[in-house]
């Protein structure tokens, strides 16, 4: 059972918009601790997608955006493409566990 | 170009020991916080351990405390994970990652990852 809760799977057609949620608590997302997002393509290492709730590293398309409100965060992907088919993970810090924590991951399928 | 290259994985018996290494290049390793993250087969990501740039702050997830120990050698640009009393549930791909502090919060994200090294604990 992950400290951060994500839907196990989602799907969308090419060109559509999908939003992946990440729900935490008052000891992680609901505090000063930011949420970060990673994309893991099949058979590869995770890649940083969003940091500090809303920031994209250089090279990440602006189709990817992040937001945070209260004890939840979201990753939005617009103009869905076949290459976006991957696992997506949210991550934060939990001060009651003194631990960096990940969501369970969301497998995105592009139909 | 930032590179993180893990090595040392393999097959080990339950109760055995192993040391993973991560060779870093392309960035200022000695001033970077570092961590290990693992992924069991078919499962999600799990943070394992973190170490500050000068080794002054070290953290381990509860399930590995007393068995797995993170360390680093800044003269060799290398990160290590000493693994003792290994269990079946330690079977995973172990990733080395650079940790970047978020300004004003004191916490981190993982911006660069190695390709991972597979540890299998089985008799």
HADDOCK unambig.tbl for C-alpha pairs under 7 A between the chains (distance, minus, plus):
assign (segid A and resid 32 and name CA) (segid B and resid 105 and name CA) 6.17 0.50 0.50
assign (segid A and resid 33 and name CA) (segid B and resid 105 and name CA) 6.19 0.50 0.50
assign (segid A and resid 33 and name CA) (segid B and resid 107 and name CA) 6.78 0.50 0.50
assign (segid A and resid 36 and name CA) (segid B and resid 109 and name CA) 6.58 0.50 0.50
assign (segid A and resid 45 and name CA) (segid B and resid 113 and name CA) 6.66 0.50 0.50
assign (segid A and resid 45 and name CA) (segid B and resid 114 and name CA) 6.91 0.50 0.50
assign (segid A and resid 45 and name CA) (segid B and resid 115 and name CA) 5.49 0.50 0.50
assign (segid A and resid 46 and name CA) (segid B and resid 113 and name CA) 6.89 0.50 0.50
assign (segid A and resid 48 and name CA) (segid B and resid 110 and name CA) 6.95 0.50 0.50
assign (segid A and resid 48 and name CA) (segid B and resid 111 and name CA) 5.58 0.50 0.50
assign (segid A and resid 51 and name CA) (segid B and resid 109 and name CA) 6.89 0.50 0.50
assign (segid A and resid 52 and name CA) (segid B and resid 102 and name CA) 6.77 0.50 0.50
assign (segid A and resid 93 and name CA) (segid B and resid 107 and name CA) 6.59 0.50 0.50
assign (segid A and resid 99 and name CA) (segid B and resid 61 and name CA) 6.52 0.50 0.50
assign (segid A and resid 100 and name CA) (segid B and resid 47 and name CA) 6.15 0.50 0.50
assign (segid A and resid 101 and name CA) (segid B and resid 47 and name CA) 6.53 0.50 0.50
assign (segid A and resid 102 and name CA) (segid B and resid 45 and name CA) 6.43 0.50 0.50
assign (segid A and resid 102 and name CA) (segid B and resid 46 and name CA) 6.52 0.50 0.50
assign (segid A and resid 104 and name CA) (segid B and resid 44 and name CA) 5.55 0.50 0.50
assign (segid A and resid 105 and name CA) (segid B and resid 44 and name CA) 6.04 0.50 0.50
